[in-house]
Amino acid sequence: MRTDLTTADLAGLVASAGVLTARGGRTSHAAVVARQLNKVCIVGCRDLVVIPGGRRGCRIGGLQFAEGDDLPLDGHSGNAYGGRLDVVVERPSRYLLVIRRWKVRQRERLASGG
């Protein structure tokens, strides 16, 4: 987490699972570099206050976080959550079945010369 991300933060970005910044937008340096590195990145979090003075922590709203605390980021919704979350991996079976049917139909058409 940073107020802003600069090029000097690249090593930390590479080592991190994600990035949270108080300033920035979708095309900011942090967002563009994070996408290139396939990292979750939430920028422009107005409620994020990075604690100054090398104390290595932050406040988000009324919650305080220290270095090493779990701070899961949801890049899809743009939400940050306090504490460890269970990760749920969903398989879009219904959609995969539709795609499989398309492939079968395409093979059948190619086999019949059409």
Sequence and secondary structure as in RCSB ss.txt:
>XXXX:A:sequence
MRTDLTTADLAGLVASAGVLTARGGRTSHAAVVARQLNKVCIVGCRDLVVIPGGRRGCRIGGLQFAEGDDLPLDG
HSGNAYGGRLDVVVERPSRYLLVIRRWKVRQRERLASGG
>XXXX:A:secstr
 BSS  GGGHHHHHHSSEEEBSS  TTSHHHHHHHHTT EEE   TTEEE SSS  EEEETTEEEETT    EET
TTTEE SS         HHHHHHHHHHHHHHHHHHHTT 
